[in-house]
Amino acid sequence: MSCLVLVLDDVSSFRDTLEVVLARGGFTFRGYGDPQSFLADVESHSGPSVLIVDHDLGISTFGYEIVKQIRLKRPDGMTIPIIYLTGRESEIGYLRQALIDPYAMPSVYISKSKMAEIDLRAIVDRLGRLSSAAEDAADRQAARRASIFLASSAPIEVGGDDF
């Protein structure tokens, strides 16, 4: 199964490296250096996806602030898998932020210094499968709600001037 991977990182060489790694895993990749383009793509895209967000974007905005915007704006925001990457912030910093604001909590936290030690493709694949399963569950729940609504609605008498 392949899913779309959207990456927000201000370092173009790092985005390029991620693209090569993920392309080898068969993933569709779109990388962004600025939060506005990234947010526009995330907001317009529906379907299974995994977001990879750098913590330190080289501007006055941090990755977890971008993630919070996504999670608050999209109805499925809390189910979107998020991978935080950072070269500066410690895992403890993310955990503290998550306690303060649950909307900022990542699905996975990865230090850039440990990228060579992990299998990013396997992590993205697993998160993509979870994203797809969450989307399927939401679709089934919507279908159930529609069925219950239709089953509980009063029948309409057809005839005469009604239609």
C-alpha positions in Angstrom: 0.0 0.0 0.0 1.3 3.4 -0.9 0.2 6.7 0.6 1.0 10.3 0.1 3.8 11.7 2.3 3.8 15.5 2.8 7.0 16.9 4.2 7.6 20.3 5.7 11.3 21.1 6.2 13.1 24.3 5.5 16.3 22.5 4.5 16.0 21.6 0.8 18.8 19.0 0.9 17.1 17.2 3.7 13.8 17.2 1.8 15.6 15.8 -1.2 17.1 13.0 0.9 13.7 12.1 2.3 12.3 12.1 -1.2 14.9 9.6 -2.4 14.4 7.3 0.7 10.6 7.4 0.5 10.5 6.9 -3.3 12.4 3.7 -2.9 9.6 2.6 -0.7 7.0 3.4 -3.4 5.6 6.4 -1.6 4.2 9.5 -3.3 6.2 12.5 -2.0 5.6 16.2 -1.9 8.0 18.4 -0.1 7.7 22.0 1.1 10.0 24.6 2.6 7.4 27.0 3.7 4.4 26.4 6.0 1.8 28.2 3.8 2.2 25.9 0.8 2.4 22.9 3.0 -0.8 23.9 4.9 -2.6 24.6 1.6 -1.8 21.1 0.3 -2.7 19.4 3.6 -6.1 21.3 3.7 -6.9 20.4 0.1 -5.9 16.7 0.2 -8.2 14.0 1.4 -7.3 10.4 1.7 -4.5 8.4 3.5 -1.4 10.5 4.1 1.5 10.8 6.5 2.9 14.2 7.5 6.6 14.7 8.3 7.2 18.0 10.0 10.4 19.6 11.1 10.4 21.3 14.5 12.7 24.2 13.8 11.6 25.8 10.5 14.1 28.6 10.6 11.4 31.1 11.1 9.4 32.2 14.1 7.0 29.3 13.7 7.6 25.8 15.1 6.5 22.5 13.6 4.1 21.7 16.4 2.3 25.0 15.8 1.7 24.0 12.2 0.5 20.6 13.3 -1.9 22.2 15.8 -3.5 24.3 13.0 -4.0 21.1 10.8 -5.5 19.2 13.7 -7.9 22.0 14.6 -9.0 22.8 11.0 -9.6 19.3 9.6 -12.4 17.1 11.0 -10.0 14.2 10.7 -7.1 16.2 12.1 -6.5 14.1 15.2 -6.2 10.9 13.1 -3.6 12.2 10.6 -0.3 10.5 11.4 2.4 13.0 12.1 6.2 12.4 12.3 8.2 15.1 14.0 11.8 15.5 12.9 14.3 17.7 14.7 17.9 18.3 14.9 17.7 20.6 18.0 14.8 19.8 20.2 14.9 16.9 22.6 12.2 14.3 22.9 11.5 15.6 26.3 10.6 19.0 24.8 8.0 17.4 22.6 6.6 15.4 25.4 6.3 18.5 27.5 4.6 20.3 24.6 2.2 17.4 24.1 1.2 17.6 27.8 0.5 21.3 27.4 -1.3 20.9 24.1 -2.5 17.5 23.0 -3.1 18.8 19.5 0.7 19.0 19.1 1.4 15.4 20.0 3.2 13.5 17.2 2.5 9.9 16.2 6.3 9.4 16.0 9.2 11.5 17.1 12.5 11.1 15.3 15.8 12.9 16.0 17.6 13.8 12.7 20.8 12.5 14.3 19.2 9.0 14.5 17.8 8.9 10.9 20.5 6.4 9.8 19.5 4.0 12.6 15.8 3.7 11.7 13.8 2.3 8.8 11.8 5.4 7.9 10.0 3.5 5.0 8.6 0.9 7.5 7.4 3.7 9.9 5.7 5.6 7.1 4.2 2.4 5.7 2.7 1.5 9.1 1.4 5.0 9.7 -0.1 5.0 6.2 -1.9 1.7 6.9 -3.2 3.2 10.1 -4.4 6.3 8.3 -6.2 4.2 5.7 -7.8 2.1 8.4 -9.0 5.3 10.2 -10.4 6.7 7.0 -12.3 3.4 6.3 -13.7 3.4 9.9 -14.9 6.9 9.5 -16.6 6.0 6.2 -18.3 3.0 7.8 -19.4 5.2 10.7 -20.9 7.8 8.3 -22.7 5.0 6.4 -24.1 3.7 9.7 -25.4 7.1 10.7 -27.0 7.6 7.3 -28.7 4.2 7.6 -30.0 5.0 11.1 -31.3 8.3 9.9 -33.1 6.8 6.9 -34.5 4.0 9.0 -35.8 6.3 11.7 -37.3 8.9 9.3 -41.1 8.9 8.7 -42.2 7.6 5.4 -43.5 10.2 2.9 -46.9 9.5 1.4 -46.7 9.9 -2.4 -49.7 10.9 -4.4 -51.8 13.9 -5.1 -50.1 17.3 -4.9 -47.2 16.1 -2.7 -44.8 15.5 -5.6 
